[in-house]
Amino acid sequence: MESLIRDVRFAVRTMMKKPGFTAVAVIIMALGIGANTAIFSLVRAVLLRPLPFADPDRLVMVWEDASYVGFPKNTPAPGNFADWRARNDVFEAMAAFRFFDFNLTGDGPPDKIYAYGVTSEFFPVLGVQPALGRVFTAEEDRPEAGNVAIISYPLWQSRYGGDAGIVGRDILLNDTKYTVVGVMPRGFQLLDFMGTEIRLWTPAKFSQRELRSHGNHYLQVVARLKPGVTIEQANNNIKTVTAQIARDNPDQASRLDAFVVSLRDELTGESRRPLIVLLIAVAFVLLIAAANLANLLLSRALGRSKEVAVRTALGASRGRLVRQLLTESVLLSFFGGLAGVAVAYWSFVFLRHLVPPGLALFVDLRIDMLVLVFTLALSVITGMIFGLAPAMQSLKVDLNETLKQGGGRTNLSVGHRRLQNAMIVGEVALAMVLLVGAGLLIKTFAHLSDQYASLHAESVLAVRTQLPDNRYSEPARRIAFYRQVLDQVKALPGVVSAAYTTSVPLDWKGGTNGILIEGRPVERGVDYDANHRQISPDYFSTIGIALRQGRQFNDGDNERTMPVAIVNEAMAREFWPGEEVIGKRFKTGGEASDPWITIVGVVSDLKQMAAEAPPKPEMYFPYQQQVGEQPWYAPRDLVLRTSVAPTSLVPALTAAIHQVDRDQPVSDVRTMKDVLGQELGQRETGTTLLGVFAALALLLAAIGLYGVLSYFVSQRIPEFGVRMALGAKSRDILWLVLKRGMGLALLGLAIGLAASFALTRLMQSLLFEVSASDPLVFALIALLLAGVALAACIIPARRAMKIDPMVALRYE
């Protein structure tokens, strides 16, 4: 221990003598270790930290598979949930929940509340208990039962001041009294699949008609596996049960399938592979940073060869010298790690955008003890591994030659040169791999964004005015509200057009309906399903969807006229391939009394479910016509196209709505640019982050190449002087230096290209309309890297060109 303390003190004194060298080394390692610490914290929080539920590994979600109509992951129908619950052999319990929203009034200003209607098994399945009160009983989950609610901890604090007397009190939801029976604990949340924060829960109260429906899909289902049951066994069982449902209900579920996924995988979504890619990327950055540190230590070792020779001559053992040199490299790496913790902490603000929406309220990115242990271990291991080679090379000195040289220069040994060259080639190769990966993701993001260019999203504003069912149960009253609001809003200065819709694109990834097509009898194995939206006239021009055939809706499409619909091109291709679609008829219900609906128009496809998913069949209905289950699909989003900054109209817009109904909350104010940002935000953040890592790798590789060439030039000054004295031209010296530097860079570039062709195959699932071996990306990245390498080489090469032969010959 005393010897170790002496080594540490000596290492600190040595570093203080060279503050510039120390600062550069610490900064380089801080960037590499800080990036790794930050991404490790993110991966641990998202993929490794247990969910805040009882036995979370046994929690699963059950989804329908309706790939035959373009919905490989579909929300279950109530009838299917009821049959799964009754017939399965693998679940301890199952619960269903569906999305609600309420207008909360009384005890303050009107507020829009997003809620879940849950079956009575919901909270027991998750294994959570309220902080106050109780959960729902089975009797309260019946249609004839009274209205009760459980509120979230944030709502309890913000609206009711944490009053413990809230349990048993009545609150007004859509002007209807609900009795609060419980308050959930702080931190409890199971987000809507769109990432919406749920602030209230009520009983689902499925009617018998709903529980017999196998064609309307709007539920989410969570279940708890029996002890010892695996995901694979659950999948097999639920598929067997679903096959029985399909046989029993050929008119609604003839080709239905289902699958089970763990709740962890459900909440993390598709973030696992991007996070692993980032983890690999930061490992590459650390390797490049550590290689730079090794090169710095190698260069400094030459200046200390006299010291090593003297200490060896005085009897110091090789092991003792290696330990001293390793202590210095580990200390440099350790200080870099300490600075890296600060880098990681600063980056958490940015990294929070990479947390999947389903985990947003569970994940807390922080520097805790495990993170500090990881950083410490990473610092020590990096310092030891990348300090060992320079330390061993430092001992390969000829004592006689070194001591005879006095204060003169010490030339690189063959081993030194080979090690430095290998480091530079490796840095360039790793930078090439990162740059290619970043280039592919940047091109992917550009393709995803371009799909929505027709929207001119920065000019479109959307607000939500969900009407309460109790006050607007009559269709005529709803229609009057929409018409009056549109009249008020269209008169506002700066509004180009306005319309109502069930939901703006990408904002609600549900709302499908089964349909029957005229002239086609119900056949076993043949099902038709499409997105269902209700809109007002001018919606398509307001949102930016082009009309391809037929006409748009007008005010004449009302409850007294023939039911009509407009479909998108995907629905036309799917259900009427090669046929004239205008004039075709279908119905959304299976009853004989349900009206036939005539298609009067076809609009262009716009991906409304996900930016990367193929366009889904979609059908639009006039808001004045009662089609299907009106409360589910009734317009709720008011959309405006503006000639001014959209958000500047919010006060006037809110006032216009309150002129129609002063108790109507106005919520979810956002531009379509915000909606696209929510859809593509994680993509954008991940792409930006990988681009930053790639740029950092490129910078470090260029610095490393520059440093090696600069040292090469300083060591060859006498040689260059002799060459120039014997007639060599400046361009000959330039070529000599460039040949060495670019030779290393091009070798690294070639190795990096080969590695990129192999490794980018792992990224194929992250790409969209981009090949993992895209020749344009590879060519541009190769040119960029070669150009940066050339710039790094030219600076020391030009310095070599300016050497005065007389000065160089007197240098020694």
MODAZI-V310374 format. One record per residue. OMEGA is omega in radians with two decimals (999 if undefined). Layout:
omega:OMEGA
omega:OMEGA
This chain:
omega:3.10
omega:3.12
omega:3.12
omega:3.13
omega:3.09
omega:3.12
omega:-3.12
omega:3.12
omega:3.13
omega:3.13
omega:3.13
omega:3.11
omega:3.14
omega:-3.14
omega:-3.13
omega:3.09
omega:3.14
omega:-3.05
omega:3.12
omega:3.11
omega:-3.11
omega:-3.12
omega:3.14
omega:-3.13
omega:-3.12
omega:3.13
omega:-3.14
omega:-3.12
omega:3.11
omega:3.13
omega:-3.12
omega:-3.09
omega:3.11
omega:3.11
omega:3.13
omega:3.12
omega:-3.13
omega:-3.10
omega:3.06
omega:3.13
omega:3.13
omega:-3.13
omega:3.13
omega:-3.10
omega:-3.05
omega:-2.98
omega:-2.97
omega:-3.06
omega:-3.11
omega:3.07
omega:-3.06
omega:3.08
omega:3.10
omega:-3.14
omega:-3.02
omega:-3.13
omega:3.13
omega:3.14
omega:-3.12
omega:2.97
omega:3.12
omega:-3.10
omega:2.99
omega:3.04
omega:3.12
omega:-3.10
omega:-3.10
omega:3.04
omega:3.03
omega:3.13
omega:-3.12
omega:3.07
omega:-3.00
omega:3.08
omega:-3.07
omega:3.00
omega:-3.11
omega:3.14
omega:3.12
omega:3.08
omega:-3.11
omega:-3.14
omega:3.07
omega:-3.08
omega:-3.08
omega:-2.95
omega:-3.03
omega:3.11
omega:-2.97
omega:-3.06
omega:3.03
omega:3.11
omega:3.09
omega:3.09
omega:3.09
omega:3.07
omega:-3.13
omega:-3.02
omega:3.02
omega:2.84
omega:-3.06
omega:2.91
omega:3.13
omega:-3.13
omega:-3.05
omega:-3.13
omega:3.14
omega:-3.13
omega:3.10
omega:-3.10
omega:3.06
omega:-3.10
omega:3.03
omega:-2.95
omega:2.98
omega:2.88
omega:-2.97
omega:3.00
omega:-3.03
omega:3.14
omega:-2.96
omega:-3.09
omega:3.05
omega:3.11
omega:3.14
omega:3.12
omega:3.14
omega:3.10
omega:3.12
omega:3.01
omega:3.06
omega:3.03
omega:-3.02
omega:3.06
omega:-3.11
omega:3.04
omega:3.12
omega:3.14
omega:-3.14
omega:-3.12
omega:3.11
omega:-3.06
omega:-3.07
omega:-3.08
omega:3.09
omega:-3.07
omega:3.08
omega:-3.10
omega:2.97
omega:-3.08
omega:-3.14
omega:3.12
omega:3.12
omega:3.12
omega:3.11
omega:-3.10
omega:-3.00
omega:-3.05
omega:-3.03
omega:3.02
omega:3.14
omega:-3.11
omega:-3.13
omega:3.13
omega:-3.13
omega:3.14
omega:-3.09
omega:3.11
omega:3.07
omega:3.02
omega:-3.11
omega:3.07
omega:-3.04
omega:3.11
omega:3.11
omega:-3.12
omega:3.01
omega:3.11
omega:3.12
omega:-3.14
omega:-3.14
omega:3.04
omega:-3.13
omega:-3.09
omega:3.09
omega:3.07
omega:3.11
omega:3.13
omega:2.91
omega:-2.95
omega:2.93
omega:-3.07
omega:3.04
omega:3.12
omega:-3.14
omega:3.12
omega:3.13
omega:-3.06
omega:-3.10
omega:3.13
omega:3.04
omega:3.06
omega:-3.11
omega:3.09
omega:3.12
omega:3.04
omega:3.11
omega:3.10
omega:3.10
omega:-3.09
omega:3.04
omega:-3.09
omega:3.09
omega:-3.05
omega:3.13
omega:-2.93
omega:-3.12
omega:-3.10
omega:2.85
omega:-3.04
omega:3.08
omega:-3.10
omega:3.07
omega:3.13
omega:2.98
omega:3.12
omega:3.09
omega:3.14
omega:-3.14
omega:3.07
omega:-3.13
omega:3.11
omega:3.11
omega:3.11
omega:-3.13
omega:-3.11
omega:-3.09
omega:3.07
omega:3.10
omega:3.13
omega:-3.12
omega:3.07
omega:3.08
omega:3.11
omega:-3.13
omega:3.12
omega:-3.10
omega:-3.07
omega:-3.06
omega:-3.12
omega:-3.09
omega:-3.00
omega:-2.99
omega:-3.13
omega:-3.09
omega:3.01
omega:-3.13
omega:3.10
omega:-3.10
omega:3.10
omega:-3.13
omega:-3.13
omega:3.09
omega:3.14
omega:3.13
omega:-3.08
omega:3.10
omega:3.11
omega:-3.12
omega:-3.07
omega:-3.06
omega:-3.09
omega:3.07
omega:3.14
omega:3.10
omega:3.09
omega:3.11
omega:3.12
omega:3.09
omega:-3.11
omega:-3.12
omega:3.03
omega:3.08
omega:3.13
omega:3.13
omega:3.11
omega:3.14
omega:3.12
omega:3.14
omega:3.08
omega:3.07
omega:3.10
omega:3.12
omega:3.11
omega:3.09
omega:-3.14
omega:3.08
omega:-3.14
omega:3.14
omega:-3.12
omega:3.13
omega:3.11
omega:-3.13
omega:-3.10
omega:3.10
omega:3.12
omega:-3.14
omega:-3.12
omega:-3.14
omega:-3.12
omega:3.09
omega:-3.14
omega:3.14
omega:3.00
omega:3.11
omega:3.14
omega:3.11
omega:3.12
omega:3.14
omega:3.13
omega:3.12
omega:3.14
omega:3.14
omega:-3.13
omega:3.09
omega:3.10
omega:3.14
omega:-3.13
omega:3.11
omega:3.10
omega:3.09
omega:3.13
omega:-3.14
omega:3.09
omega:3.04
omega:3.10
omega:3.10
omega:3.08
omega:3.12
omega:3.08
omega:3.10
omega:3.09
omega:-3.13
omega:-3.13
omega:3.12
omega:-3.06
omega:-3.09
omega:3.11
omega:-3.14
omega:-3.05
omega:3.13
omega:3.12
omega:3.13
omega:3.11
omega:3.13
omega:-3.11
omega:-3.11
omega:-3.13
omega:-2.98
omega:-3.10
omega:3.11
omega:-2.96
omega:3.08
omega:3.13
omega:-3.10
omega:3.05
omega:3.11
omega:-3.05
omega:3.14
omega:3.11
omega:3.12
omega:3.10
omega:3.10
omega:-3.12
omega:3.13
omega:-3.14
omega:3.14
omega:-3.14
omega:-3.10
omega:-3.12
omega:3.13
omega:3.13
omega:-3.13
omega:-3.08
omega:-3.05
omega:3.01
omega:-3.08
omega:-3.10
omega:3.08
omega:3.13
omega:-3.14
omega:3.12
omega:-3.13
omega:-3.10
omega:-3.11
omega:-3.14
omega:3.04
omega:-3.04
omega:-3.10
omega:-3.10
omega:-3.10
omega:-3.12
omega:3.12
omega:-3.09
omega:3.12
omega:-3.12
omega:-3.12
omega:-3.08
omega:3.07
omega:-3.09
omega:3.10
omega:2.99
omega:3.10
omega:3.13
omega:3.08
omega:-3.08
omega:-3.13
omega:3.14
omega:3.12
omega:3.14
omega:3.14
omega:3.13
omega:-3.11
omega:3.12
omega:3.12
omega:3.13
omega:-3.13
omega:3.14
omega:3.13
omega:3.10
omega:3.12
omega:-3.14
omega:-3.13
omega:-3.14
omega:3.11
omega:3.11
omega:3.12
omega:3.13
omega:3.12
omega:3.14
omega:3.09
omega:3.11
omega:3.08
omega:-3.13
omega:3.11
omega:3.12
omega:3.14
omega:-3.11
omega:-3.09
omega:-3.14
omega:-3.07
omega:-3.11
omega:-3.09
omega:-3.11
omega:-2.99
omega:-2.91
omega:-3.11
omega:-3.11
omega:-3.07
omega:3.11
omega:3.09
omega:3.03
omega:-3.10
omega:3.06
omega:-3.14
omega:-3.07
omega:3.10
omega:-3.06
omega:-3.05
omega:-3.13
omega:-3.10
omega:3.14
omega:-3.14
omega:3.14
omega:-3.10
omega:-3.13
omega:3.07
omega:-3.10
omega:3.12
omega:3.11
omega:-3.12
omega:-3.07
omega:-3.13
omega:3.13
omega:-3.14
omega:3.11
omega:-3.14
omega:-3.03
omega:-3.12
omega:3.14
omega:-3.11
omega:3.07
omega:3.12
omega:3.11
omega:3.12
omega:3.09
omega:-3.12
omega:-3.13
omega:3.06
omega:3.08
omega:3.05
omega:-3.13
omega:3.08
omega:-3.13
omega:3.06
omega:-3.05
omega:3.12
omega:-3.04
omega:3.10
omega:3.08
omega:3.09
omega:3.11
omega:2.97
omega:-3.14
omega:2.99
omega:-3.09
omega:-3.11
omega:3.10
omega:3.12
omega:3.12
omega:3.11
omega:-3.13
omega:3.10
omega:3.12
omega:3.13
omega:-3.13
omega:3.09
omega:-3.07
omega:-3.11
omega:3.02
omega:-3.07
omega:3.10
omega:3.04
omega:-3.01
omega:3.03
omega:3.05
omega:3.14
omega:-3.13
omega:-3.05
omega:3.12
omega:3.14
omega:-3.08
omega:3.11
omega:3.09
omega:-3.03
omega:3.03
omega:-3.11
omega:-3.14
omega:3.02
omega:-3.05
omega:3.01
omega:3.07
omega:3.03
omega:-3.09
omega:3.11
omega:3.09
omega:-3.05
omega:-3.03
omega:-3.12
omega:-3.08
omega:-3.10
omega:3.09
omega:-3.09
omega:3.13
omega:2.96
omega:-3.12
omega:3.06
omega:-3.08
omega:3.13
omega:3.12
omega:3.10
omega:3.13
omega:-3.03
omega:-2.97
omega:3.11
omega:-3.07
omega:3.08
omega:-3.11
omega:3.00
omega:-2.99
omega:-3.11
omega:-3.13
omega:3.08
omega:-3.09
omega:3.06
omega:3.06
omega:-3.09
omega:3.11
omega:-3.11
omega:-3.11
omega:-3.14
omega:-3.11
omega:3.12
omega:-3.05
omega:2.98
omega:-3.08
omega:-3.08
omega:3.11
omega:-3.12
omega:-3.13
omega:3.07
omega:3.14
omega:-3.13
omega:3.11
omega:2.98
omega:-3.07
omega:-3.08
omega:-3.08
omega:3.13
omega:-3.08
omega:-3.06
omega:-3.11
omega:3.07
omega:3.11
omega:3.14
omega:2.98
omega:-3.10
omega:3.11
omega:-3.10
omega:-3.12
omega:3.10
omega:-3.09
omega:-3.13
omega:-3.13
omega:-3.13
omega:-3.13
omega:3.09
omega:-3.13
omega:-3.00
omega:-3.11
omega:-3.12
omega:-2.99
omega:-3.13
omega:3.13
omega:3.10
omega:-3.11
omega:3.05
omega:-3.05
omega:3.14
omega:2.91
omega:-2.97
omega:3.04
omega:3.10
omega:3.09
omega:-3.02
omega:-3.06
omega:3.12
omega:-3.11
omega:-3.02
omega:3.13
omega:-3.14
omega:3.12
omega:3.12
omega:3.12
omega:3.14
omega:3.13
omega:-3.12
omega:3.00
omega:3.11
omega:3.14
omega:-3.04
omega:3.14
omega:-3.09
omega:3.08
omega:3.02
omega:-3.02
omega:3.07
omega:3.09
omega:-3.14
omega:3.01
omega:3.07
omega:3.04
omega:3.08
omega:-3.14
omega:3.10
omega:3.11
omega:3.10
omega:-3.14
omega:-3.03
omega:-3.03
omega:3.13
omega:3.07
omega:-3.10
omega:-3.13
omega:3.13
omega:3.11
omega:3.11
omega:-3.11
omega:3.11
omega:3.07
omega:3.09
omega:3.12
omega:3.13
omega:3.11
omega:3.10
omega:3.11
omega:3.12
omega:3.14
omega:-3.13
omega:3.11
omega:3.13
omega:3.11
omega:3.12
omega:3.13
omega:3.11
omega:-3.12
omega:-3.14
omega:-3.13
omega:3.10
omega:3.12
omega:3.09
omega:-3.13
omega:-3.12
omega:3.14
omega:-3.05
omega:-3.10
omega:3.12
omega:3.13
omega:3.14
omega:3.10
omega:3.11
omega:-3.13
omega:-3.11
omega:3.09
omega:3.14
omega:3.01
omega:3.12
omega:3.12
omega:3.11
omega:-3.13
omega:3.09
omega:3.10
omega:3.10
omega:-3.12
omega:-3.12
omega:-3.13
omega:3.14
omega:3.14
omega:3.14
omega:-3.09
omega:-3.10
omega:3.06
omega:3.10
omega:-3.11
omega:-3.11
omega:3.07
omega:3.08
omega:3.12
omega:3.14
omega:3.11
omega:3.12
omega:3.09
omega:3.14
omega:3.13
omega:-3.14
omega:3.11
omega:-3.12
omega:-3.00
omega:-3.10
omega:3.03
omega:3.13
omega:-3.11
omega:-3.00
omega:-3.12
omega:3.13
omega:-3.05
omega:3.13
omega:-3.13
omega:3.10
omega:3.10
omega:3.11
omega:3.09
omega:-3.11
omega:-3.05
omega:-3.12
omega:3.13
omega:-3.13
omega:-3.11
omega:-3.11
omega:3.13
omega:3.11
omega:3.12
omega:3.12
omega:-3.10
omega:3.11
omega:3.13
omega:3.11
omega:3.11
omega:3.12
omega:3.11
omega:3.12
omega:-3.12
omega:-3.02
omega:-3.07
omega:3.09
omega:3.13
omega:3.12
omega:3.08
omega:3.12
omega:-3.14
omega:-3.03
omega:-3.13
omega:3.06
omega:-3.09
omega:-3.09
omega:3.12
omega:-3.13
omega:-3.11
omega:3.08
omega:-2.98
omega:-3.12
omega:999
